[in-house]
Amino acid sequence: MDRIKTLTGEILIDGQKCLTCPEKPCLAACLPQILKEEGGRPVLAIPAQEAARGKCIECLACELDCHQFGKGGLTISLPLPELAG
């Protein structure tokens, strides 16, 4: 599992699932274009420090398209402590 830090959370990529995904809809859905395909998997197209500083706008578009049109290998984790019970 690859982990990419974002401003308030992280992107989790299950590369094994991504290898079986022919379309890679997450890449087209990423409006800031921080993702690219490498070796059949989505990876960062920018330095990790830029993603962590806010270049990833945490819009969830890559995750939504991955789960709707792809294989479900990409998830964004944005902890919201104010919702913890």
Phi and psi in radians as a Rosetta constraint file:
Dihedral C 1 N 2 CA 2 C 2 CIRCULARHARMONIC -1.539 0.35
Dihedral N 2 CA 2 C 2 N 3 CIRCULARHARMONIC 2.474 0.35
Dihedral C 2 N 3 CA 3 C 3 CIRCULARHARMONIC -2.157 0.35
Dihedral N 3 CA 3 C 3 N 4 CIRCULARHARMONIC 2.210 0.35
Dihedral C 3 N 4 CA 4 C 4 CIRCULARHARMONIC -2.064 0.35
Dihedral N 4 CA 4 C 4 N 5 CIRCULARHARMONIC 2.060 0.35
Dihedral C 4 N 5 CA 5 C 5 CIRCULARHARMONIC -1.235 0.35
Dihedral N 5 CA 5 C 5 N 6 CIRCULARHARMONIC 2.419 0.35
Dihedral C 5 N 6 CA 6 C 6 CIRCULARHARMONIC -2.072 0.35
Dihedral N 6 CA 6 C 6 N 7 CIRCULARHARMONIC -3.078 0.35
Dihedral C 6 N 7 CA 7 C 7 CIRCULARHARMONIC -1.024 0.35
Dihedral N 7 CA 7 C 7 N 8 CIRCULARHARMONIC -0.761 0.35
Dihedral C 7 N 8 CA 8 C 8 CIRCULARHARMONIC -2.124 0.35
Dihedral N 8 CA 8 C 8 N 9 CIRCULARHARMONIC 0.032 0.35
Dihedral C 8 N 9 CA 9 C 9 CIRCULARHARMONIC -2.800 0.35
Dihedral N 9 CA 9 C 9 N 10 CIRCULARHARMONIC -2.401 0.35
Dihedral C 9 N 10 CA 10 C 10 CIRCULARHARMONIC -2.777 0.35
Dihedral N 10 CA 10 C 10 N 11 CIRCULARHARMONIC 2.722 0.35
Dihedral C 10 N 11 CA 11 C 11 CIRCULARHARMONIC -1.755 0.35
Dihedral N 11 CA 11 C 11 N 12 CIRCULARHARMONIC 2.257 0.35
Dihedral C 11 N 12 CA 12 C 12 CIRCULARHARMONIC -1.924 0.35
Dihedral N 12 CA 12 C 12 N 13 CIRCULARHARMONIC 2.212 0.35
Dihedral C 12 N 13 CA 13 C 13 CIRCULARHARMONIC -2.131 0.35
Dihedral N 13 CA 13 C 13 N 14 CIRCULARHARMONIC 2.085 0.35
Dihedral C 13 N 14 CA 14 C 14 CIRCULARHARMONIC -1.591 0.35
Dihedral N 14 CA 14 C 14 N 15 CIRCULARHARMONIC 1.636 0.35
Dihedral C 14 N 15 CA 15 C 15 CIRCULARHARMONIC -0.993 0.35
Dihedral N 15 CA 15 C 15 N 16 CIRCULARHARMONIC -0.557 0.35
Dihedral C 15 N 16 CA 16 C 16 CIRCULARHARMONIC -1.119 0.35
Dihedral N 16 CA 16 C 16 N 17 CIRCULARHARMONIC -0.755 0.35
Dihedral C 16 N 17 CA 17 C 17 CIRCULARHARMONIC -1.145 0.35
Dihedral N 17 CA 17 C 17 N 18 CIRCULARHARMONIC -0.699 0.35
Dihedral C 17 N 18 CA 18 C 18 CIRCULARHARMONIC -1.122 0.35
Dihedral N 18 CA 18 C 18 N 19 CIRCULARHARMONIC -0.590 0.35
Dihedral C 18 N 19 CA 19 C 19 CIRCULARHARMONIC -1.086 0.35
Dihedral N 19 CA 19 C 19 N 20 CIRCULARHARMONIC -0.474 0.35
Dihedral C 19 N 20 CA 20 C 20 CIRCULARHARMONIC -1.643 0.35
Dihedral N 20 CA 20 C 20 N 21 CIRCULARHARMONIC 0.065 0.35
Dihedral C 20 N 21 CA 21 C 21 CIRCULARHARMONIC -1.696 0.35
Dihedral N 21 CA 21 C 21 N 22 CIRCULARHARMONIC 1.912 0.35
Dihedral C 21 N 22 CA 22 C 22 CIRCULARHARMONIC -1.299 0.35
Dihedral N 22 CA 22 C 22 N 23 CIRCULARHARMONIC -0.492 0.35
Dihedral C 22 N 23 CA 23 C 23 CIRCULARHARMONIC -1.549 0.35
Dihedral N 23 CA 23 C 23 N 24 CIRCULARHARMONIC -0.596 0.35
Dihedral C 23 N 24 CA 24 C 24 CIRCULARHARMONIC 0.901 0.35
Dihedral N 24 CA 24 C 24 N 25 CIRCULARHARMONIC 0.998 0.35
Dihedral C 24 N 25 CA 25 C 25 CIRCULARHARMONIC -1.101 0.35
Dihedral N 25 CA 25 C 25 N 26 CIRCULARHARMONIC -0.371 0.35
Dihedral C 25 N 26 CA 26 C 26 CIRCULARHARMONIC -1.051 0.35
Dihedral N 26 CA 26 C 26 N 27 CIRCULARHARMONIC -0.595 0.35
Dihedral C 26 N 27 CA 27 C 27 CIRCULARHARMONIC -1.171 0.35
Dihedral N 27 CA 27 C 27 N 28 CIRCULARHARMONIC -0.787 0.35
Dihedral C 27 N 28 CA 28 C 28 CIRCULARHARMONIC -1.217 0.35
Dihedral N 28 CA 28 C 28 N 29 CIRCULARHARMONIC -0.523 0.35
Dihedral C 28 N 29 CA 29 C 29 CIRCULARHARMONIC -1.331 0.35
Dihedral N 29 CA 29 C 29 N 30 CIRCULARHARMONIC -0.328 0.35
Dihedral C 29 N 30 CA 30 C 30 CIRCULARHARMONIC -1.343 0.35
Dihedral N 30 CA 30 C 30 N 31 CIRCULARHARMONIC 1.684 0.35
Dihedral C 30 N 31 CA 31 C 31 CIRCULARHARMONIC -1.091 0.35
Dihedral N 31 CA 31 C 31 N 32 CIRCULARHARMONIC -0.705 0.35
Dihedral C 31 N 32 CA 32 C 32 CIRCULARHARMONIC -1.339 0.35
Dihedral N 32 CA 32 C 32 N 33 CIRCULARHARMONIC -0.022 0.35
Dihedral C 32 N 33 CA 33 C 33 CIRCULARHARMONIC 0.943 0.35
Dihedral N 33 CA 33 C 33 N 34 CIRCULARHARMONIC 0.859 0.35
Dihedral C 33 N 34 CA 34 C 34 CIRCULARHARMONIC -1.594 0.35
Dihedral N 34 CA 34 C 34 N 35 CIRCULARHARMONIC -0.113 0.35
Dihedral C 34 N 35 CA 35 C 35 CIRCULARHARMONIC -1.927 0.35
Dihedral N 35 CA 35 C 35 N 36 CIRCULARHARMONIC 2.564 0.35
Dihedral C 35 N 36 CA 36 C 36 CIRCULARHARMONIC -2.476 0.35
Dihedral N 36 CA 36 C 36 N 37 CIRCULARHARMONIC 2.899 0.35
Dihedral C 36 N 37 CA 37 C 37 CIRCULARHARMONIC -1.666 0.35
Dihedral N 37 CA 37 C 37 N 38 CIRCULARHARMONIC 2.339 0.35
Dihedral C 37 N 38 CA 38 C 38 CIRCULARHARMONIC -2.552 0.35
Dihedral N 38 CA 38 C 38 N 39 CIRCULARHARMONIC 2.108 0.35
Dihedral C 38 N 39 CA 39 C 39 CIRCULARHARMONIC 1.122 0.35
Dihedral N 39 CA 39 C 39 N 40 CIRCULARHARMONIC 0.500 0.35
Dihedral C 39 N 40 CA 40 C 40 CIRCULARHARMONIC 1.429 0.35
Dihedral N 40 CA 40 C 40 N 41 CIRCULARHARMONIC 0.148 0.35
Dihedral C 40 N 41 CA 41 C 41 CIRCULARHARMONIC -2.270 0.35
Dihedral N 41 CA 41 C 41 N 42 CIRCULARHARMONIC 2.623 0.35
Dihedral C 41 N 42 CA 42 C 42 CIRCULARHARMONIC -1.305 0.35
Dihedral N 42 CA 42 C 42 N 43 CIRCULARHARMONIC 2.371 0.35
Dihedral C 42 N 43 CA 43 C 43 CIRCULARHARMONIC -2.419 0.35
Dihedral N 43 CA 43 C 43 N 44 CIRCULARHARMONIC 2.958 0.35
Dihedral C 43 N 44 CA 44 C 44 CIRCULARHARMONIC -1.190 0.35
Dihedral N 44 CA 44 C 44 N 45 CIRCULARHARMONIC 2.373 0.35
Dihedral C 44 N 45 CA 45 C 45 CIRCULARHARMONIC -1.704 0.35
Dihedral N 45 CA 45 C 45 N 46 CIRCULARHARMONIC -0.020 0.35
Dihedral C 45 N 46 CA 46 C 46 CIRCULARHARMONIC -2.256 0.35
Dihedral N 46 CA 46 C 46 N 47 CIRCULARHARMONIC 2.892 0.35
Dihedral C 46 N 47 CA 47 C 47 CIRCULARHARMONIC -1.075 0.35
Dihedral N 47 CA 47 C 47 N 48 CIRCULARHARMONIC 2.513 0.35
Dihedral C 47 N 48 CA 48 C 48 CIRCULARHARMONIC -0.980 0.35
Dihedral N 48 CA 48 C 48 N 49 CIRCULARHARMONIC -0.597 0.35
Dihedral C 48 N 49 CA 49 C 49 CIRCULARHARMONIC -1.103 0.35
Dihedral N 49 CA 49 C 49 N 50 CIRCULARHARMONIC -0.609 0.35
Dihedral C 49 N 50 CA 50 C 50 CIRCULARHARMONIC -1.197 0.35
Dihedral N 50 CA 50 C 50 N 51 CIRCULARHARMONIC -0.701 0.35
Dihedral C 50 N 51 CA 51 C 51 CIRCULARHARMONIC -1.098 0.35
Dihedral N 51 CA 51 C 51 N 52 CIRCULARHARMONIC -0.743 0.35
Dihedral C 51 N 52 CA 52 C 52 CIRCULARHARMONIC -1.208 0.35
Dihedral N 52 CA 52 C 52 N 53 CIRCULARHARMONIC -0.430 0.35
Dihedral C 52 N 53 CA 53 C 53 CIRCULARHARMONIC -1.558 0.35
Dihedral N 53 CA 53 C 53 N 54 CIRCULARHARMONIC 0.000 0.35
Dihedral C 53 N 54 CA 54 C 54 CIRCULARHARMONIC 2.102 0.35
Dihedral N 54 CA 54 C 54 N 55 CIRCULARHARMONIC 0.007 0.35
Dihedral C 54 N 55 CA 55 C 55 CIRCULARHARMONIC -1.100 0.35
Dihedral N 55 CA 55 C 55 N 56 CIRCULARHARMONIC -0.610 0.35
Dihedral C 55 N 56 CA 56 C 56 CIRCULARHARMONIC -1.364 0.35
Dihedral N 56 CA 56 C 56 N 57 CIRCULARHARMONIC 2.060 0.35
Dihedral C 56 N 57 CA 57 C 57 CIRCULARHARMONIC -1.524 0.35
Dihedral N 57 CA 57 C 57 N 58 CIRCULARHARMONIC 0.106 0.35
Dihedral C 57 N 58 CA 58 C 58 CIRCULARHARMONIC 0.944 0.35
Dihedral N 58 CA 58 C 58 N 59 CIRCULARHARMONIC 0.722 0.35
Dihedral C 58 N 59 CA 59 C 59 CIRCULARHARMONIC -1.414 0.35
Dihedral N 59 CA 59 C 59 N 60 CIRCULARHARMONIC -0.247 0.35
Dihedral C 59 N 60 CA 60 C 60 CIRCULARHARMONIC 1.310 0.35
Dihedral N 60 CA 60 C 60 N 61 CIRCULARHARMONIC 0.026 0.35
Dihedral C 60 N 61 CA 61 C 61 CIRCULARHARMONIC -1.052 0.35
Dihedral N 61 CA 61 C 61 N 62 CIRCULARHARMONIC -0.720 0.35
Dihedral C 61 N 62 CA 62 C 62 CIRCULARHARMONIC -1.105 0.35
Dihedral N 62 CA 62 C 62 N 63 CIRCULARHARMONIC -0.735 0.35
Dihedral C 62 N 63 CA 63 C 63 CIRCULARHARMONIC -1.156 0.35
Dihedral N 63 CA 63 C 63 N 64 CIRCULARHARMONIC -0.793 0.35
Dihedral C 63 N 64 CA 64 C 64 CIRCULARHARMONIC -1.051 0.35
Dihedral N 64 CA 64 C 64 N 65 CIRCULARHARMONIC -0.835 0.35
Dihedral C 64 N 65 CA 65 C 65 CIRCULARHARMONIC -1.176 0.35
Dihedral N 65 CA 65 C 65 N 66 CIRCULARHARMONIC -0.624 0.35
Dihedral C 65 N 66 CA 66 C 66 CIRCULARHARMONIC -1.055 0.35
Dihedral N 66 CA 66 C 66 N 67 CIRCULARHARMONIC -0.787 0.35
Dihedral C 66 N 67 CA 67 C 67 CIRCULARHARMONIC -1.362 0.35
Dihedral N 67 CA 67 C 67 N 68 CIRCULARHARMONIC -0.502 0.35
Dihedral C 67 N 68 CA 68 C 68 CIRCULARHARMONIC -1.472 0.35
Dihedral N 68 CA 68 C 68 N 69 CIRCULARHARMONIC -0.717 0.35
Dihedral C 68 N 69 CA 69 C 69 CIRCULARHARMONIC -2.023 0.35
Dihedral N 69 CA 69 C 69 N 70 CIRCULARHARMONIC -0.196 0.35
Dihedral C 69 N 70 CA 70 C 70 CIRCULARHARMONIC -1.951 0.35
Dihedral N 70 CA 70 C 70 N 71 CIRCULARHARMONIC -2.564 0.35
Dihedral C 70 N 71 CA 71 C 71 CIRCULARHARMONIC -1.814 0.35
Dihedral N 71 CA 71 C 71 N 72 CIRCULARHARMONIC 0.040 0.35
Dihedral C 71 N 72 CA 72 C 72 CIRCULARHARMONIC 1.323 0.35
Dihedral N 72 CA 72 C 72 N 73 CIRCULARHARMONIC 0.515 0.35
Dihedral C 72 N 73 CA 73 C 73 CIRCULARHARMONIC -1.592 0.35
Dihedral N 73 CA 73 C 73 N 74 CIRCULARHARMONIC -0.102 0.35
Dihedral C 73 N 74 CA 74 C 74 CIRCULARHARMONIC -2.080 0.35
Dihedral N 74 CA 74 C 74 N 75 CIRCULARHARMONIC 2.265 0.35
Dihedral C 74 N 75 CA 75 C 75 CIRCULARHARMONIC -2.373 0.35
Dihedral N 75 CA 75 C 75 N 76 CIRCULARHARMONIC 2.486 0.35
Dihedral C 75 N 76 CA 76 C 76 CIRCULARHARMONIC -1.877 0.35
Dihedral N 76 CA 76 C 76 N 77 CIRCULARHARMONIC 2.243 0.35
Dihedral C 76 N 77 CA 77 C 77 CIRCULARHARMONIC -1.885 0.35
Dihedral N 77 CA 77 C 77 N 78 CIRCULARHARMONIC 2.017 0.35
Dihedral C 77 N 78 CA 78 C 78 CIRCULARHARMONIC -2.159 0.35
Dihedral N 78 CA 78 C 78 N 79 CIRCULARHARMONIC 1.601 0.35
Dihedral C 78 N 79 CA 79 C 79 CIRCULARHARMONIC -1.053 0.35
Dihedral N 79 CA 79 C 79 N 80 CIRCULARHARMONIC 2.315 0.35
Dihedral C 79 N 80 CA 80 C 80 CIRCULARHARMONIC -2.128 0.35
Dihedral N 80 CA 80 C 80 N 81 CIRCULARHARMONIC 1.513 0.35
Dihedral C 80 N 81 CA 81 C 81 CIRCULARHARMONIC -1.013 0.35
Dihedral N 81 CA 81 C 81 N 82 CIRCULARHARMONIC -0.494 0.35
Dihedral C 81 N 82 CA 82 C 82 CIRCULARHARMONIC -1.199 0.35
Dihedral N 82 CA 82 C 82 N 83 CIRCULARHARMONIC -0.261 0.35
Dihedral C 82 N 83 CA 83 C 83 CIRCULARHARMONIC -1.684 0.35
Dihedral N 83 CA 83 C 83 N 84 CIRCULARHARMONIC -0.142 0.35
Dihedral C 83 N 84 CA 84 C 84 CIRCULARHARMONIC -1.193 0.35
Dihedral N 84 CA 84 C 84 N 85 CIRCULARHARMONIC 2.377 0.35
